[in-house]
Amino acid sequence: MDKKNQAMDDRIAKIMNDPHKVNQIIQSGINVELLKHKRNGNAICEWKDNKVVWIPPEKIRVNEVE
């Protein structure tokens, strides 16, 4: 493995060993997709009380990322 690939592997390993950072990255990706749905006027669904519930675009909440 060359130095460039090793450096990339080391950075990825460092991130993966930080649960807070992993959570931030995942939440950021979720927020991007929620915003896309909201802006495009598409509903989303969630699982609530053992059933699928549809959320209209105007009620989609996007979480703040630290």
C-alpha positions in Angstrom: 0.0 0.0 0.0 1.4 3.4 -0.9 1.7 6.3 1.5 -1.3 8.2 0.1 -3.6 5.2 0.6 -2.2 4.5 4.0 -2.8 8.2 5.0 -6.4 7.9 3.8 -6.9 4.6 5.7 -5.5 6.3 8.8 -7.9 9.2 8.5 -10.9 6.9 8.0 -9.9 4.8 11.0 -9.6 7.8 13.1 -13.1 9.0 12.2 -14.6 5.5 12.6 -13.2 5.4 16.2 -15.0 8.6 17.1 -18.8 7.7 17.6 -19.7 11.4 17.9 -18.1 12.2 14.5 -19.7 9.2 12.9 -23.1 10.3 14.2 -22.5 13.9 12.9 -21.6 12.5 9.4 -24.7 10.3 9.3 -27.0 13.0 10.6 -25.6 15.4 8.0 -26.4 13.0 5.2 -29.9 12.5 6.5 -30.4 16.3 6.7 -29.3 16.7 3.1 -31.9 14.2 1.9 -34.7 15.6 4.2 -34.0 19.1 2.7 -34.2 17.7 -0.8 -37.6 16.1 -0.1 -38.9 19.3 1.5 -37.7 21.6 -1.3 -39.0 19.3 -4.0 -42.4 19.0 -2.3 -42.1 15.3 -1.6 -43.5 13.6 1.5 -41.5 11.3 3.7 -42.6 8.4 5.9 -41.6 7.2 9.3 -42.5 4.3 11.5 -44.7 5.4 14.5 -46.9 3.4 16.8 -46.3 0.2 14.7 -47.5 1.8 11.5 -46.2 3.9 8.6 -47.0 7.5 8.9 -46.6 9.9 6.0 -45.3 13.4 6.7 -46.1 16.2 4.2 -43.2 18.3 3.0 -44.3 21.4 4.9 -44.0 19.4 8.2 -40.6 17.9 7.6 -38.2 18.9 10.4 -34.5 19.1 9.7 -32.2 18.7 12.7 -29.4 21.1 13.5 -26.0 19.5 13.1 -23.4 20.5 15.8 
